[in-house]
Amino acid sequence: MYTQAMEGCHPVALDYANKMIEVNQNAFKPLMQASRELIDLYLRQEKAVIFRLMGKWKEALEEFGRLLDVQEDYDCLIQVSYLKRLMQDESGALDYARRARKVLQGEEQLHSPSHRPFCLGFKYPDEHHEWILNVDD
């Protein structure tokens, strides 16, 4: 999925993401519910990033929105902030960046985009990460 997305084969990557979500929901019943939910969160974040890479920003925002309805997640908030900047919604980008910082309140460092190099959820330009670091509360 990652390789396909990074090489520009977005429809193939999206198909992989959908299949992996389905497998997670159906094939791993012996896993504890919490484990399935964590895997689902990761896979849906990846799917949303694939939508972003495809230029389907509305679909990406919808997918991230569903995830954020369940739980405030730093990675999702950062991705939505980046999407809002791409859509030239500076106010919305700042709002999501501030929410992301609140999620990490009390932690010493913000995640680096290279934190997990083979996860699409961390794929956004370094300049956006720098921008996030300079957002005021």
HELIX and SHEET records of a PDB file:
HELIX    1   1 TYR A    2  MET A    6  1                                   5    
HELIX    2   2 HIS A   10  ASN A   26  1                                  17    
HELIX    3   3 GLN A   33  LEU A   53  1                                  21    
HELIX    4   4 TRP A   57  VAL A   70  1                                  14    
HELIX    5   5 TYR A   74  LEU A   86  1                                  13    
HELIX    6   6 GLU A   90  VAL A  103  1                                  14    
HELIX    7   7 LEU A  120  PHE A  122  5                                   3    
HELIX    8   8 ASP A  126  LEU A  133  1                                   8    
END                                                                             
